[in-house]
Amino acid sequence: MIDLIHVTKRFGVATAVDDISLSVAQGELCVLVGTSGCGKSTTLRMINRLIEHSEGEIHIDGQQIRRFRQETLRRRMGYAIQSTGLFPHWTVARNIGLVPRLLKWPAARIQARVEELMALLGLSMEEFAHKYPHQLSGGQAQRVGVARALAADPDILLMDEPFGALDPITRESLQDELRELQARLHKTIVFVTHDMDEALRLADHLVVMHQGRIVQQGWPLELLREPADGFVESLFGGEDRGLKEAALLPVSQRMQPLGHDLPARERIGQQASLREALSVMLWRHAERLTVVDDDGQPVGELSLRRLVGARRDD
């Protein structure tokens, strides 16, 4: 879907992005992560030509992006940023319908699309359609920003630190919503963040950048278990990598069949993470947990020994 081939970006004598190559498959959620100034946001903005690349080629669906008119290219890509970029003097409904209006959709089609997206993102038409951005919470405004980015049904969604200014609870909630949204819509998403926990939680394809270069990319578990160098290892938390890995694995991958003795008093859902299970064990002083399904029915058990001592075969 997206190919960057030996792409470099220079600002005068300074090199912001240095000879990177990257492929993002259709329907994949690719996360660019790294410290401030590593080139990840510049890379994102080169994809929709907000910034022009200096060398190399960028392809969308096999075609070089410079063969598209800038306006045409940008309208087929949704773009969501940290500050939302909502027009303060426009209502929520008008903000969401911006790109369809630019594309000269009929009014009835725009209205239907606005209603569809607001429902998809949990925003009641009656409550929010006529509000202005200053009347929204941070999480609500960010949902409107995502809805606007999706309004013209683009194949590609670019997201630059979209949840960076939110409190941890709202941020985690929106991360969950993004994953659920992606499971339904199957958009190709390139997402920029400096937060490693967010990157690990969201990514299908994780790309680590440092000083303008890609130092490692692959599946999140692959990078956690086999960091390419000391920088990647430290970025993932060094000795804390075990807990980060546990946050990615569901209890169902470690649980065992129910034993013949009495079930453990403490319970955990089978889709909870191993990190959550460990937290429950420590908090409740329990060495065993009964694993339950969505209906609360026991389906297995998890022991502390199994949690920390099982072979990593997933």
C-alpha positions as CSV (number, residue, x, y, z in Angstrom):
1,M,0.0,0.0,0.0
2,I,2.8,2.4,1.0
3,D,6.4,2.1,0.0
4,L,9.3,4.4,0.9
5,I,12.4,3.6,-1.1
6,H,15.7,5.1,0.1
7,V,14.0,8.3,1.2
8,T,16.0,11.2,2.5
9,K,14.9,14.6,3.7
10,R,17.2,17.5,4.2
11,F,16.5,20.9,5.6
12,G,19.5,23.0,4.4
13,V,22.6,21.2,5.6
14,A,20.7,19.2,8.3
15,T,19.5,15.7,7.4
16,A,16.2,14.9,9.2
17,V,15.5,11.6,7.5
18,D,18.4,9.6,6.2
19,D,18.0,6.9,3.5
20,I,15.1,5.0,4.9
21,S,13.1,2.2,3.2
22,L,9.8,1.0,4.6
23,S,6.8,-0.9,3.3
24,V,3.4,-0.8,4.9
25,A,0.9,-3.5,3.8
26,Q,-2.7,-2.8,3.0
27,G,-4.8,-3.0,6.2
28,E,-1.8,-2.8,8.5
29,L,-1.4,-0.5,11.5
30,C,2.2,0.6,11.3
31,V,3.6,2.6,14.2
32,L,6.7,4.8,14.0
33,V,8.4,5.3,17.3
34,G,11.5,7.0,18.6
35,T,12.8,9.8,20.7
36,S,12.0,13.5,19.9
37,G,13.7,14.7,16.7
38,C,14.3,11.2,15.3
39,G,12.4,12.0,12.0
40,K,9.2,10.1,12.6
41,S,6.8,13.0,12.1
42,T,8.8,14.2,9.1
43,T,8.4,10.7,7.6
44,L,4.7,10.8,8.1
45,R,4.3,14.2,6.5
46,M,6.3,13.2,3.5
47,I,3.8,10.5,2.7
48,N,1.0,13.0,2.0
49,R,3.4,15.7,0.7
50,L,3.0,18.2,3.5
51,I,6.8,18.0,3.4
52,E,8.5,17.1,0.1
53,H,11.2,14.4,0.2
54,S,14.7,15.3,-1.0
55,E,15.8,11.9,-2.4
56,G,14.4,8.5,-3.0
57,E,10.8,7.5,-4.0
58,I,7.5,7.2,-2.1
59,H,4.8,5.0,-3.8
60,I,1.1,4.7,-3.0
61,D,-0.5,1.6,-4.6
62,G,2.6,1.3,-6.8
63,Q,2.5,4.9,-8.1
64,Q,5.0,7.6,-7.2
65,I,3.2,10.3,-5.0
66,R,4.6,13.1,-7.2
67,R,2.4,11.9,-10.0
68,F,-0.6,12.9,-8.0
69,R,-1.8,16.5,-7.5
70,Q,-1.1,17.4,-3.9
71,E,-4.8,18.1,-3.2
72,T,-5.9,14.8,-4.8
73,L,-3.3,12.9,-2.7
74,R,-4.2,14.5,0.6
75,R,-7.9,14.0,0.1
76,R,-7.4,10.2,-0.3
77,M,-5.5,10.1,3.0
78,G,-7.1,10.9,6.4
79,Y,-4.9,13.0,8.7
80,A,-5.3,13.3,12.4
81,I,-3.0,15.2,14.7
82,Q,-2.5,15.8,18.4
83,S,-4.2,19.2,18.5
84,T,-7.1,17.9,16.4
85,G,-6.9,20.9,14.0
86,L,-10.6,21.5,14.3
87,F,-12.0,24.8,13.2
88,P,-13.1,26.5,16.4
89,H,-15.9,28.5,14.8
90,W,-17.4,25.4,13.1
91,T,-19.8,22.9,14.7
92,V,-18.8,19.3,15.2
93,A,-21.0,18.2,12.3
94,R,-19.5,20.9,10.0
95,N,-15.9,20.0,11.0
96,I,-16.5,16.3,10.2
97,G,-18.1,17.1,6.8
98,L,-15.2,19.3,5.6
99,V,-13.5,17.0,3.1
100,P,-16.8,15.6,1.6
101,R,-17.8,19.2,1.0
102,L,-14.5,19.9,-0.7
103,L,-15.2,16.8,-2.8
104,K,-18.6,18.3,-3.7
105,W,-20.6,15.4,-2.3
106,P,-24.4,16.0,-2.3
107,A,-25.7,17.4,1.0
108,A,-27.8,14.3,1.8
109,R,-24.7,12.1,1.4
110,I,-22.6,14.3,3.6
111,Q,-25.3,14.3,6.3
112,A,-25.5,10.5,6.2
113,R,-21.8,10.2,6.4
114,V,-21.5,12.6,9.4
115,E,-24.3,10.6,11.2
116,E,-22.6,7.3,10.4
117,L,-19.2,8.4,11.7
118,M,-20.5,10.0,14.9
119,A,-22.3,6.8,15.7
120,L,-19.2,4.8,14.9
121,L,-17.2,6.9,17.3
122,G,-19.7,7.0,20.1
123,L,-20.8,10.7,19.6
124,S,-24.6,11.2,19.9
125,M,-25.9,13.4,17.0
126,E,-28.4,15.0,19.4
127,E,-25.8,15.9,22.0
128,F,-22.7,16.8,19.9
129,A,-23.6,17.7,16.3
130,H,-24.2,21.4,17.1
131,K,-21.5,21.8,19.7
132,Y,-18.3,23.7,19.0
133,P,-14.7,22.4,19.7
134,H,-14.3,24.5,22.9
135,Q,-17.4,22.7,24.4
136,L,-15.8,19.3,24.0
137,S,-13.5,17.3,26.4
138,G,-10.1,16.3,25.0
139,G,-11.3,12.8,24.3
140,Q,-14.4,14.0,22.5
141,A,-12.4,16.5,20.4
142,Q,-10.0,13.7,19.4
143,R,-12.9,11.5,18.3
144,V,-14.2,14.3,16.2
145,G,-10.7,14.7,14.7
146,V,-10.6,11.0,13.8
147,A,-14.1,11.2,12.4
148,R,-13.1,14.1,10.1
149,A,-10.0,12.1,9.0
150,L,-12.3,9.2,8.0
151,A,-15.0,11.3,6.4
152,A,-14.2,10.7,2.8
153,D,-13.6,7.0,3.5
154,P,-9.8,7.2,2.7
155,D,-7.8,4.0,2.2
156,I,-5.0,5.5,4.3
157,L,-5.1,7.2,7.7
158,L,-2.0,9.1,8.9
159,M,-2.0,9.9,12.7
160,D,0.7,12.1,14.3
161,E,0.7,11.8,18.1
162,P,-3.1,11.9,18.1
163,F,-3.5,11.0,21.8
164,G,-0.4,12.7,23.1
165,A,-2.2,15.5,25.0
166,L,-4.8,13.3,26.7
167,D,-4.8,12.0,30.2
168,P,-3.8,8.3,30.7
169,I,-7.3,7.0,31.2
170,T,-8.8,8.7,28.1
171,R,-5.7,7.9,26.1
172,E,-6.0,4.1,26.9
173,S,-9.7,4.2,26.1
174,L,-9.0,5.8,22.7
175,Q,-6.3,3.3,21.9
176,D,-8.8,0.5,22.5
177,E,-11.3,2.3,20.3
178,L,-8.7,2.7,17.5
179,R,-8.0,-1.1,17.6
180,E,-11.7,-1.9,17.4
181,L,-12.2,0.6,14.6
182,Q,-9.3,-0.9,12.7
183,A,-10.7,-4.4,13.1
184,R,-13.9,-3.2,11.5
185,L,-12.6,-0.8,8.8
186,H,-9.3,-2.4,7.8
187,K,-7.7,0.9,6.9
188,T,-4.0,1.2,6.3
189,I,-2.7,3.3,9.2
190,V,0.6,5.0,9.9
191,F,0.7,6.2,13.5
192,V,3.5,8.3,15.1
193,T,4.2,8.2,18.8
194,H,7.0,8.5,21.3
195,D,5.2,6.4,23.9
196,M,6.5,2.8,23.8
197,D,3.5,1.3,25.7
198,E,1.2,2.9,23.1
199,A,3.3,1.7,20.2
200,L,3.4,-1.9,21.5
201,R,-0.3,-1.9,22.2
202,L,-1.3,-0.7,18.8
203,A,1.2,-1.9,16.2
204,D,1.0,-4.7,13.8
205,H,4.2,-3.4,12.3
206,L,6.6,-1.5,14.6
207,V,9.3,0.8,13.2
208,V,12.0,2.2,15.5
209,M,13.8,5.4,14.3
210,H,16.9,7.0,15.7
211,Q,18.7,10.1,14.4
212,G,16.8,10.0,11.1
213,R,17.3,6.3,10.4
214,I,15.3,3.1,10.8
215,V,17.3,1.0,13.3
216,Q,14.8,-1.9,13.5
217,Q,11.4,-2.9,12.4
218,G,9.1,-5.9,12.6
219,W,6.4,-7.5,14.9
220,P,6.3,-5.9,18.4
221,L,7.1,-9.2,20.2
222,E,10.1,-9.7,17.8
223,L,11.6,-6.4,18.7
224,L,11.0,-6.9,22.4
225,R,12.7,-10.3,22.4
226,E,15.4,-9.5,19.9
227,P,16.4,-5.8,20.1
228,A,18.9,-4.9,17.4
229,D,21.1,-2.9,19.7
230,G,21.4,-1.1,23.0
231,F,19.3,1.9,21.9
232,V,16.3,-0.3,21.0
233,E,16.7,-2.3,24.2
234,S,16.7,0.9,26.3
235,L,13.8,2.3,24.3
236,F,11.8,-0.7,25.3
237,G,12.7,-0.3,28.9
238,G,15.7,-2.6,29.3
239,E,15.0,-5.0,32.1
240,D,11.4,-3.9,32.1
241,R,10.9,-5.7,28.7
242,G,9.5,-8.8,30.4
243,L,6.6,-6.8,31.8
244,K,6.0,-5.1,28.4
245,E,5.9,-8.5,26.8
246,A,3.4,-9.8,29.4
247,A,1.2,-6.8,28.5
248,L,0.9,-8.1,24.9
249,L,0.0,-11.7,25.7
250,P,-3.5,-12.8,26.7
251,V,-4.1,-15.1,29.7
252,S,-5.6,-17.7,27.3
253,Q,-2.0,-18.4,25.9
254,R,-0.8,-19.5,29.4
255,M,-3.8,-21.0,31.1
256,Q,-4.0,-24.7,31.8
257,P,-7.1,-27.0,32.0
258,L,-9.0,-26.8,35.3
259,G,-7.6,-29.1,37.9
260,H,-9.5,-31.6,40.0
261,D,-9.0,-29.6,43.3
262,L,-11.1,-26.6,44.3
263,P,-10.9,-23.7,41.8
264,A,-8.9,-20.6,42.9
265,R,-11.0,-17.9,44.5
266,E,-9.6,-15.1,42.5
267,R,-10.6,-14.8,38.9
268,I,-9.4,-13.3,35.7
269,G,-10.8,-13.0,32.1
270,Q,-9.2,-15.1,29.4
271,Q,-8.6,-12.0,27.3
272,A,-6.9,-10.1,30.1
273,S,-3.1,-9.7,29.7
274,L,-0.5,-11.7,31.5
275,R,0.6,-8.4,33.1
276,E,-2.9,-7.9,34.5
277,A,-2.9,-11.5,35.8
278,L,0.5,-10.9,37.5
279,S,-0.8,-7.7,39.1
280,V,-3.9,-9.5,40.5
281,M,-1.7,-12.3,41.9
282,L,0.5,-9.8,43.7
283,W,-2.3,-7.6,44.9
284,R,-4.4,-10.5,46.1
285,H,-1.5,-12.6,47.4
286,A,-2.7,-15.5,45.1
287,E,-0.5,-18.1,43.4
288,R,-3.4,-19.3,41.2
289,L,-6.3,-17.7,39.3
290,T,-9.4,-19.2,37.8
291,V,-9.7,-18.1,34.2
292,V,-13.2,-17.3,33.0
293,D,-14.9,-16.6,29.7
294,D,-17.0,-13.6,28.7
295,D,-20.0,-15.2,30.5
296,G,-18.0,-15.7,33.7
297,Q,-17.8,-19.4,33.3
298,P,-14.5,-21.1,34.3
299,V,-12.5,-22.3,31.3
300,G,-9.1,-22.9,32.9
301,E,-6.6,-21.8,35.5
302,L,-3.3,-19.9,35.6
303,S,-0.6,-20.5,38.1
304,L,2.2,-18.1,39.0
305,R,4.7,-20.8,38.1
306,R,3.1,-21.3,34.7
307,L,3.0,-17.5,34.2
308,V,6.7,-16.9,34.8
309,G,8.2,-20.3,33.8
310,A,6.5,-21.4,30.7
311,R,8.5,-21.7,27.5
312,R,7.9,-18.7,25.2
313,D,6.4,-20.5,22.2
314,D,3.7,-18.0,21.2
